[in-house]
Amino acid sequence: MQGVNRVLYSDLFWESLSEFRNTPYYRQVHANIRSCIANKLADRNFKSATDEPFSAQKELKGIWHARVLGSPLRLLFYTIEGDTLQIGSVGTHDDYGWKGKNSKAAERLVERIRHSVAKGHVPFPAWEPSRWSDPEQLMDHPDISVMSFESLRKLDQQLLHEYETLALFKRKHGERAVEDVDAAVAWMEKVGEVRSLLVQALASRPFFERKFRDTTPAECAMLVPSPEVASRHIGFK
């Protein structure tokens, strides 16, 4: 069994994935996309009841679809070219015409994916930080593994501002909440913890933005690479 070695992210993928960022489903969608890539890393021909190539519509020949969310149903559309998994978008049955209906929709989907992939790899999206009202929401947040350096820097600046002003803390608990020193200190400690989590990502992201400019190593996809994994790709081109 031979697996894929590289992943190409399209701008259409990041755009469609971003719709979930401020929803309760985001972590699940992110994890299932990572699982799909991990399966193809082990075996590019891996198939299952929830991850398989289209077979009924000729317009969709060569396109795979993997279920990344059950309710509401969302699918990851992708192709495999040589050793590269090319991620097109996250969508629904409506994008291609359910049960062979609406071949024009299928043609549009294929064209959108082809056009987006042809524009090149987008290793890290330039997203604005996700909305948050408690630093606990940012602990091990999926965004930390995928956002660009500038996006991560903006998030860190938000956290620094909160550490210095306790603006969200007071908005959530009331202006006089700062008089509860223990609660205020605990909040600041959580903010500090999240900033500590960002340290590795901020330090390494510019390097990975350069190294993964054309494609991303499959074992690094949708993850903050560990130092051991990253060291295997120092010479990656």
N, C-alpha and C positions, 0 to 999 in steps of 0.2 A: 504494500500500500504506500502510495506517495501522496504527500499532502501539499497544500499550497505553501509558498514561502513569503508571499507579499500580499498586502491589502492596499487597494486604491480607494480612497474616500472621494466621492463626488460632492460638489457644492449642493446638489439636489438632495443628497442624503442628509447632510447637516441641516439643511433648511427643513426637511420633513421631520427629522428627529427633534428639532427644536420645539415643535408643537407640543411635546410631552414634558418639557423641562419643568414647568410649574404645575404639574399634575401629580396625583398619587401613583401613577403608573410608570413614572420615569425610571426608577431603579430597576423595575422588572424588565422593561423594554431594553434598557442598557445591558443588563445581565444576559438576556436571551440573545441579543446580538453577539455578545462576546462568546456565548456557548456555540452559536452557529459557526463563528470563525474558528473556535477551538476544534470543533468536529472536522472542519475542512483542513485544519493544520495537520491533523492526524491522518486524514484520508480525503482527498479532494472529491472522491466519488461517494462520500457518505450520504445516504438518503434515509429518511424516516417518514412517518405519517405526517409530520409537521415541517419537513424540509425536503423538497424534491423539485426537479425541473418540471416546467409546464410540458404537457404532452398532448392535450386535446386541441389546442389552437396553433395552427401553423405560424401565425403572426408572432407567437411568443417562443418560438424555437430558440433554445440556447439560454433562456431566462430561467433562473431558479427563484423559488419563493419559500421563505421560512416563516412560520408563525412566531411572532415575537410578543404577541399579546392576545389572550383569548377573548376577553370581554372588556372594552369593545375590541373587536377583531382587528388586528393590524399585522401586516405582512412585510417582511424584508425582501426586496427585489434585488437580485444580484446576478452577475455572470462570472464565469471562470475562464480566463484566457491564459494558457500556458501555466505558469506557476503563480499567477496573480488572481486573487479574488477581488472583483470590481463591484463595489457597493453602489447601487443606483439610487434607491429611495426606500422610504417606509410608506406603505399605503394600504389600500383596502381592495376588496373585490371590484369595487366600482371603477378602479383605475384600469382594469383590463376587460371588463365585461364578464359578468358571472355566468358560468356554465356555457361558455362558448358564444354567448350573446354579445352583440356590439363589437364587431371586429375592429371598428374604427377606434374604439377606446384602447384596444390592445396595440394597435399600430402607433397610437399617440404615446402610450407608455414606453414602448420600445424606442421610439424616436427621442423621447425626453431623456431616457437613460443613456442612450448612445451619445446624444449631444452633451450631456453633463459629464460623462466619463471622458469624452474627447477634449474637454476643456482642461483636464489635468487633475492631479491629486491635490486635495486640500487636507494637509496633515492635521491641522488643529483649527477649529472654527473660531472666528473673532466674535464670539457671543458677548453680550452684556451679562453680568452675573445674574444668576437666578434670584428671584425674590426670596427673602428670608426674614423671619421675625424673631428667631431664636437661634443662637449660634449652634445649638444642638442639631439643627436641621442640616448643617454643613459638614458634620462629622462624616468622613469617608464618603463624601458626596461624589456621584459619578462625574460631575463636571470637572473635578480636579484632574481627572485622567485625560480629558479630551480638549480642554480649552487652550487657546493660544496664550503665549506669555503675557501679552497686553491685557487679555481678559482676566487672567489670574492676578495680575498686578492691580487691576481695578477692584477685584474682590478683596485683596489684601488691604487696599486703601479704605474700603468700606469697614472692614474689621478694625483697622487702626482708629478710624473715626469713632466707631462705637466704643472702643476701649477707652478713648480719651473723653468722650462726652456722655456715654450711657444713654444716648438719645432713644434707641429702641427699647431699652430696659424701662425708661421712664414712660414711654408711650404705652407700653404693655402693662405696666404695674402702677402707673401713676407717678406724678412728680415727686411725691414725698417718699417713694419707695427707696430712694437712695439713703434714707435715714436708717433703713435696715442694712447695716453694714455687712452682715454675713451674706445676705442675699446678693448684694451688689458685688461683693468680692467673688462669690461663686460664679456670678455671671461673667465677670471680667476674666476669671480663670478659664471658663469655657471658650471665650473669645481668644484667649492666648493659646489654648490647645489647638484650635482650628488654624491659627496663624502658624503654629509649629508644623502642622500637617502640610501647609503650603510651601514650607521651606524647600523641601526636596524638589517639588514640582517647579517652583520658580527658578531654582538653581540650574535645573537640567533642561527646562523647556526650550531655551534658545538653541542649545546643542541639538536637541531632537528635531526642532524646526528646520535646522540645516541638514541634518543627516537623513531625515525622512522626507525630504523635499519632493522626491519623485514617487515613492511608495513607502509604506510602513511595513517593517517585518511583521509577519502574521502573529508571532508570539508576543509582540508588543501592542497589538491592536486593542483599543478600548481600555488600556491599562496604563498605570504609571509603572514603567519597567523597573524591576528590581535592579540593584547594581550588578548582580550576576548576569541577568538577562541583557542589560544594557551593554555590558562589557563584551558580549559576543557580537555586538553590532557596531563596534567602533569603526570598522572599515566598511560598513554597509553603504552601498551606493544605489 
